[in-house]
């Protein structure tokens, strides 16, 4: 077991990192079918381009910084112009940067197409995130933190190889330092390589090393019950699958994640809120102030807070912001239920800004 170092950080946020590029659509685009807007050979006039940092490192990491935590960010960028841009977007935001440059692959980027009145569409290049491995973590820095949060392994093939061997090795090493581990997911591309992963087997291998598991309900449904996920997607007819995931299914998904080894599960369910459940936390969770009295073994439904639609700006990153709120509550010593309520507040407030953090209130965790 590695000896713990004096704690200097509240959290290290590591994993997927990229640049988000979002063309601004003009009001005239409202109600126009996407196939007409993007018809081959057609020029569609758009507004200014919004450029922002994206991925769990930027979204959850910067949100936790705004909420008053001492945070280090860890990820990979390519040795290219987008990498320079991304580091510039992160610099000066209050977090300590531990961003490595690589010559082997380009910086990740995503193109977000969000015409008014139409659900968002994404074009994503994972870039150098595809090569991210356990050796890319600065474990010396991690040892100075109370919490390690990692996100989006479905977009990181090297972390998924051999049923998640790299992911398990990384999380195991962090836990052996006495640092609490937290894991978030992303929805695998149903036509991509991640769709072919044996997710139940991978989760059975990885989740025993996870203290806090924060996937969306849809992500976990895809991984544990893909046939049911496909059925609900067909029923949704292009709408939000979260509307069709009932409370019984939420409870069942959380219970299965606990049975696979996770100690605390927070399922995000979009505008429907979330669901919280714990397993055995008798021995505590790393250096977090939790005891068996905080256990929520029967499960707890977390209702979403009302949204002021006049203030609504952008839903991108709201789930990552909710996770930032939950982890912040745990770091400042709140009970699980209070931390869950904070997750709902921060997720809601993130809707009021142009990016994940600009609508958030500042909090003090110390």
N, C-alpha and C positions, 0 to 999 in steps of 0.2 A: 504494500500500500504506500502511495506517495504521501509524504508529509505535507500537511496543509501549510500555506504561507499566510502571513498577515493579510487580512481582507482590506482591500483598497477600493473595490468595485462592488456595486450592487449586482450587476448582471453583465454577462457577455452575450451578445446576440450575433449568431453566426449562421452561415448558409447562403441561400440564394440572394444574389444582388445583381441589379441591372438598371438600365435607363428606360423609362417609360416615355413614349412619344405619342401625344394625343392631338390630332388635328381638331381644330374647333369647327364644328358644323354650323352653318348659317340657319336662321329661322326658316328659310324657304325649304330646308331639307325635312322639316317636320312632316311626318305622315307619308313621306316618299318611301316606297319599298326599297330595302337595301340593294336588291338586284338592279333597280333602276339607277340608284346613285352610283353604283360601281360597275355599270355595264361596260363591257370591253369597247374601247375606242372612244368612250365618253369622257369629257373633262368636267369635273365637278368642282366648282369654286368653294373653298373652305376659308375659315378664319385663321387667327394666329395659332401657331403650334405651341402646345403646353409641353414643356420638358421637365421631367421630375425624376428623382431617384425612386426605384421600385424594388420589390422583393422584400422578404422578411427582414433582412438586415436593415434596410432603410425604413420600412414602414413600422415594424414593431420597435426597432432600436431607437429611432428618433422620437417616436411617441413616448417611449419610456423615459427618454431624456427630458422631454417637455414636462412629463409628470413628476420630475424631481429626482430621478434615479441617476446614480453614477454608472455610466454605461460605456462599454467598449464594443466596437463593431468589427466583425471579422468576415472577410469575403475575398473573392478573386475578381480582378479586372484584367483585361487584355492590355498589351503594350500598344495602345492605339488612341486615336482622338476621343473616342467615346469613353475610354477609361479615364483620360484626363478630365473630361467633362464630369464624369460621375464622382470622382474624388473631389472636384470643385463643388459639386452640389452637396456633398456630405461635410466638407470642411467648415469649421466655424459654427456648427450646429449644436455644440455642447458635448458631443461624444468623443471618446478617444478612438482614433482610427488605427486599425490593424489590418489594412487592406493590402494584399499581396498582388503584385503584377506578375503576369505570366506571358511568355512568348509563344506558348503552345496553342492558344486559342483566343478568339476575339472576345471583347466585352459583350455581355448579354444585353439584349434590348427587346422591348415589346412595343408593338404598335396597337394602340387602343382606338377602336373605331366605335364611336358612341353617337350616332345620329339621334336627334331629339325624337322621343317617342318610341325608340327601338332599343331592345336589350343590347348591351355592349358586346362587341366582337373583338377577339384578340389574335394578333399574329405575334408569336413569341420565338425568339432565337435564344436558347439557353447559353450559347457561347461557352466561355470557360467554366461556367458552373457544371458542365458535363464532366469535367475532369476533377472536380473538387473531391478530395480524399481526406481521410483522418489525419494524414501528415500535414495538411494545410492549416490545422489549428495550432495556435500559439498556446500550448498548455501551461507555460509559465504564467501568462497573463490570466488564463482561466482559473488557476489556483488561487488568485487573489480576489475572486468573486464569490458571491453567495449563490448565484444562480447562473446556469448555462442554458440558453434557449437556442435551438436549432430548427431551421425551417426549410420546407419544400423539397424533401428528398425525391418525390416523384419526378422532379425536373432535373435530377442530378444522378445520371446513370452509374457513375463510379461508386456512389454510396449504396446503390441497390444491388450491385453485382454479388453473386454467390449468396443470395437470400439476405442481403443487407449486412454482409460481413464487416465492411468498413464502418457502416453506421453503428453497428453493435460495438465494435472495438473502440470507436470514439466515445460513445456514451458510457461504456464501462470504465474507461480510463478516467473520465471526468468524475463519475460517481465515486471511484476509489480515492479521489482527492477530498471527498467530503462535500463536494459542490452539488447542489440540487440540479437535476436535469429536467429539461422541458423540451417537448417535441411538437412541432406543428407540421401540417401536411398541405398539399395542394391537390386539386383534382387531376388525376392522370388523364392524358389525352387518350380517349377510347380507341383511337386509331394509331397510337404511338407505341413505342417499345415498352413504356411503363404499364400499358394495359395487359401485357403478357406476363407480368410479375406474379408469382404466387403470393399474393398479399397476406392471406391468413398465416402462411408459413413464415413470411418475413416479420410480421407483427409478433408472432409467437417467439421469434428469436430476439427481437429488439425491445419490445415493451417491458420485459423484466428489468431493463436498464433505464426506464423512463419513470421519473417521479410525477411529472405533470404532462398530460397528453391533451392537445388542444385542436383537434381537427374539426372541420365542419361536419355536420351530420351527413351531408351528401357525399363528402369524400370518404367517410368511414363506411357508408352504405355501399359505395362503389367497390371498396376493398373487401368487405366481408360478405356482401350479398349482391354480387353483380347482376344476377338475373332480376332481382327485385328493383335494383337501380334502373335497369333498362326498361322495366315495366312502368315505373313512375315517370321516367323521361318521356316515354310515349304518351302517357296520360296527360302530362303537363302541356304537350303540344306547343313547345317553345316557351312556356311560362316558367315560373320558379318552382323547381322540384321541392324546395323547402316547404311549400304550401301543402304538399302531399305526404310529408313525413310526420305522422301523428305522434302523440306523446308516448304511446306504447312502444312504437318503433324506436323513438329516442332512448327510452329507458333500456330497451333490449340491446341497442348498439353500445351504450355506455357500459352495461353489465358485461358484455362480451369483451370490451377493451380491458376492463378490470380483471376479468378471468384470464386474459392473455398476459397480464403482468403489470399494467399501468397502476399507479397508486392513486392518482387524482385524474379525473377525466372532465374536461369542459368541452361540451359539444356546442359549436356555433350553429345557429339555425336562422341566420339572416334577420329579416324583419320580424320573425317570430320569437326572437330571443335566444335562449340557450338552455342547456341541461347540464347539471353538475352532479357528479357522483364520486365517491371515494371507495377505495379498498381498505386494507389494513394500514393505518398510519400510526400504529401504537408506538413505534420507535422513532417517530418524527420524520421529517423530510429534509435531509441535509442540515443546513444551518438555519432553515426557516422556522419561525415560531409557531409550530403546529403540534398538536397532541391528539390523543384519541378523542378528547372532548370536542374537537373540531370535525370529527368524522361525519360524513354524510352518506352512510352506506345504503340508505333507502332511496337516495336520489332526490334531486330538487329541481323543479322547473323554474327557470329564470325568465320572467316575462320581459319582452322588449319595452323600452320606454317610449312614450308618445313622441312623434317627430313633428316639429314645426315645419310644414312643407313650404312656407314662405322663405325659410332660411336654408332649405336644402340646396346643396351645391353639387356634391359628388359622393358616390358610394364606394369608389375605389379605395381599398385598404381598410374598410371599416372592420372587417374581421380581425385583421392584424392589430388594429387599434384596440379592439375589445380584449384581445390577448394581453396587450400591454397594460390595460387597466387591471386585469385579473392578476397578472404577475406583480404589478405594483402593490396591489392590496395585500398579497402574500408577503412581499418584502417588508412592508411597513407594519406587519404584525396583525392585520385584520383577520378575523375568522373567515372561513371559507364562504359562508353565505354573504358576508359583507364584501369580500373580494369579488364574488360573482355579480353582486349588484353594481360594483364599480366597473366591471367589464361591460355591463349593459349601458352604463352612463357614458363611458369613454367611446364605445362603439357608436352610440347615437350621436355624440357631439362631433365625432369625426365627419359626419355627413354635412356639417355646416361650413366646411372649408374646402378650398380648391385642391388640397392634398390631404394626406392622412393626418397631419399634425396641426394645421393652421386653425382648426375649430376647437382645439382642446384647451381646457383650463389647466393652469399650472397647479401642481400639488406638491406637498412636501412629504417625503417618505421618512425623514429623519427627525 
